[in-house]
Amino acid sequence: MSLVVSAAVESSMTGTAAGPVGLVAVAAGVGGLVYGLVKKRKPAPVIAANQRIDLAQPDTTQS
């Protein structure tokens, strides 16, 4: 059995628009990623049900 790997890639877009469309898509994706990482978020109010529980109790048996 022989495995043949082809380097040919078919494009669904014809003409010269594929390059600019791809660049715009990548730029929009990077811009969205940066915007999502940088935008300021409002802090959520902390209610009693969401308080941190300290499971490690201090040892008070020592004299």
N, C-alpha and C positions, 0 to 999 in steps of 0.2 A: 504494500500500500504506500502511496506517495501523497504527501500533503503539499498542496500548492497554495502559497500565500500571495495574494495580489496586492500591490500597492496602489491600485487605481481606486479613486474615490469618486463616487457619483454625486453631483450636486442637484438639488431639486430646484434651485433658482437658475435662471438663464440670464445671460447678459453680464453687465459689470456692476450690478447693484448689490451683489452678495457681499463684497468687501465692506462697503460703507454700512450696510445693514448690520453686519456682524459686529463692526466696531461700535455702532450706536448701542447695540444690545449689551455688549460687554461694559461699555461706559455706564449705561443705566444700572446694570447689576452692581458694579463697583460703587456707584453713587448711592444706591439704596443701602448697601452694606455699611458704608461710612455713615450715612444718615442715621441708620438704626443703632450704630454703636455710639454715636456722639450725642444724639438728642437727649435732652434732659427729661427725666421722668419724675412725676410727682411721687413723693414718698407715700406709701400706703399707711393709713392709721393703724396702730398696733392696738388690738383689743385683747382682753384678758384671755380669750381662748387661744390666741396666737403667741402668748408669752413663752419665753424659753424656760424649760424645766431643768433644774440642776439636779442630776441624778446622784452625783457624788456628795454625800453628806459629810460634813466635817466630823472628825473624831473628837468627841468631847469626854471620853472616858478616862483620859490621862489626868493625873493629879500633879 
